[in-house]
């Protein structure tokens, strides 16, 4: 087999091996059989909510398993056809086989990412909260860059972006902002961005042109519906109202329409000021609170499941997941995955898909991913 064809075969095998590992293949097959048996039971439909949950789980498992089987079968057929063509000296047919394997490898990578987004809330819409760290204008400008980056990334993927809360910086950028991204697998793609992001660059606000390090935190949590129960005590909440900030308009800076809710036991703070009435802002703030508490529960479950697999490097990095270094040439390095990229233009926006793909893969393998593996 030609070397280029073998490279595509290896790429397909690696992608499918990762999907099988993530799904826990044998367990997934048994679980699908169990779900098929439950669907055939007429009593299941006595509880519509339970039936909907079963059907959703069955659909996701069936799609993931079917995709793996289809790709592996197509790969085997293509290899067999190429071997016959090589034996007969039909170079044109061999070339067609190489093209088919290249297309199949591309499809396998896409299916790999889709399969990795099989978590409990991965398909949900998501909130993305960006807060500037210490450092004044530098950090506020960096937080503004991150907000624009996530907004453009979401729009490029066909998602709808709503600005829930916004506090502008004193000279540039933002102090904080909360976005609601609405689209397929929004939380699944964005969840790997949670953590502290660091920027090192020659400051445009420093007349001496010195290097500055800025920090901004990004927290990602899924929007949840009424099918997910989140319990908390109203007595544990502190609700504050304040005047919304903004460019102006009805009720802006004239009434205490903005709402801030603090969950005292956990220290979680959510706020909303984008609606014109205090009632609507409070409802949205409650939605954010439920989402934050649910995301906290998911994180605790994952931490418990991975407790025995924790490594020194996982503990050492803490929550800092990415370091950006901007110089005359633009360099971006993800501290977690080891992915490094140089590119002209807006590298922060253009390479976000690459970094997210690497982070998703690392959640399964626990290993760093070379840049060539995710391009």
Secondary structure, DSSP 8 states (H G I E B T S, - for coil): --HHHHHHHHHHHHHHHHHHHHHTHHHHHHHHHHHHHHHT-GGGGGSHHHHHHHHHHHHHHHHHHHHHHHHHHHHHHHHHHHHHHHHHT-HHHHHHHHHHHHHHHHHHHHHHHHHH--STTTTS-EEEEEEE-SSTHHHHHHHHHHHHHHHHHHHHTT-EEEEEEEEE-SSSSEEEEEEEEESTTHHHHHGGG-EEEEEEEE-TT-TT--EEEEEEEEEEEE---TTS-----GGGEEEEEE---SS--TTTTTS--EEEEEETTTTEEEEE-SSSSHHHHHHHHHHHHHHHHHHHHHHHHHHHHTGGG--HHHHHHTTEEEEEEE-SSEEEE-TTT--EEE-SS-HHHHTHHHHHHHHHHHHHH-S---GGGT-
